């Protein structure tokens, strides 16, 4: 417990948490309607997460029932690489907007953590 208190004390003294405490967290960016390109890009990122593992599982099942292991051995890396390409395309289409949203959320989260760490224990 004493180690945690020392770590918490050190963490609160860091520049990032001091700045997070000084600046109020602003999530007004999320109230505005995002652009169509941002929605399309984030949709592609979501599709990339949903496509790789079900496709690899399907290839494994098909390879098992067809008694053709090369289907799984060759198809799985191709499917995984394809999902990476879809992810990269989504991030490229979303553009700099995605970084603004990520930065706003991270700033809010760091502010919340800083507030929780500075509350005195009873």
C-alpha positions in Angstrom: 0.0 0.0 0.0 2.8 2.4 0.8 4.4 1.7 -2.6 1.1 2.6 -4.3 1.0 5.9 -2.3 4.5 6.7 -3.4 3.8 5.9 -7.0 0.6 8.0 -6.9 2.5 10.9 -5.4 5.1 10.7 -8.2 2.5 10.3 -10.8 0.6 13.4 -9.6 3.8 15.5 -9.8 4.4 14.6 -13.5 4.0 17.4 -16.0 1.3 15.6 -17.9 -1.0 15.3 -14.9 -0.3 18.8 -13.7 -1.3 20.1 -17.1 -4.4 17.9 -17.1 -5.4 19.3 -13.8 -4.9 22.9 -14.9 -6.8 22.5 -18.2 -10.5 21.6 -18.0 -11.5 18.6 -20.1 -13.5 19.7 -23.2 -15.6 17.2 -25.0 -17.6 19.7 -27.1 -15.9 18.3 -30.2 -18.1 15.2 -29.9 -21.3 17.4 -30.1 -20.6 18.4 -33.6 -21.6 16.2 -36.5 -18.6 14.3 -37.9 -17.8 14.6 -41.6 -18.9 11.9 -44.1 -15.3 10.9 -44.8 -14.6 10.4 -41.1 -17.7 8.2 -40.7 -16.6 6.2 -43.8 -13.1 5.8 -42.6 -14.1 4.7 -39.1 -16.6 2.2 -40.7 -13.8 0.7 -42.6 -11.7 0.4 -39.5 -14.6 -1.4 -37.8 -15.0 -3.7 -40.8 -11.3 -4.5 -40.6 -11.7 -5.7 -37.0 -14.7 -7.8 -37.9 -13.4 -9.4 -41.0 -10.0 -11.0 -40.1 -10.8 -13.5 -37.4 -14.1 -14.8 -38.8 -12.5 -15.2 -42.2 -9.5 -17.1 -40.7 -11.9 -19.3 -38.7 -13.9 -20.0 -41.8 -10.7 -20.9 -43.7 -9.7 -23.2 -40.9 -13.0 -25.0 -40.9 -13.0 -25.3 -44.7 -9.4 -26.6 -44.7 -10.4 -29.2 -42.0 -13.5 -30.5 -43.9 -11.8 -30.4 -47.3 -8.6 -32.0 -45.9 -6.6 -29.3 -47.6 -4.4 -27.6 -44.9 -2.7 -25.4 -47.5 -6.0 -23.5 -47.7 -5.5 -22.4 -44.1 -1.8 -22.0 -44.2 -1.8 -19.7 -47.2 -5.2 -18.1 -46.8 -4.9 -17.0 -43.2 -1.9 -14.6 -43.7 -3.6 -13.3 -46.8 -6.8 -12.6 -44.9 -5.0 -11.0 -42.0 -3.0 -8.8 -44.4 -6.2 -7.8 -46.2 -7.7 -6.7 -42.9 -4.6 -4.6 -42.3 -5.0 -3.0 -45.7 -8.7 -2.2 -45.0 -7.7 -0.7 -41.6 -5.0 1.5 -43.2 -7.4 2.6 -45.9 -10.0 3.5 -43.2 -7.4 5.6 -41.3 -6.3 7.3 -44.4 -9.9 8.2 -45.4 -10.7 9.4 -41.8 -7.7 11.6 -42.0 -6.7 14.1 -39.3 -10.2 14.2 -37.9 -9.6 10.9 -36.1 -6.6 12.3 -34.3 -8.6 15.3 -33.1 -11.2 12.9 -31.6 -8.6 10.7 -30.0 -6.7 13.7 -28.6 -9.9 15.2 -27.1 -10.9 11.8 -25.5 -7.4 11.2 -24.1 -7.2 14.7 -22.7 -10.6 14.1 -21.0 -9.5 10.7 -19.7 -6.2 12.0 -18.3 -8.2 14.8 -16.6 -10.5 12.2 -15.0 -7.5 10.1 -13.8 -5.7 13.2 -12.4 -8.8 14.2 -10.5 -9.2 10.7 -9.0 -5.6 10.5 -8.0 -5.6 13.9 -6.2 -8.6 13.1 -4.1 -7.2 12.6 -0.5 -7.8 9.2 1.0 -9.7 8.9 4.3 
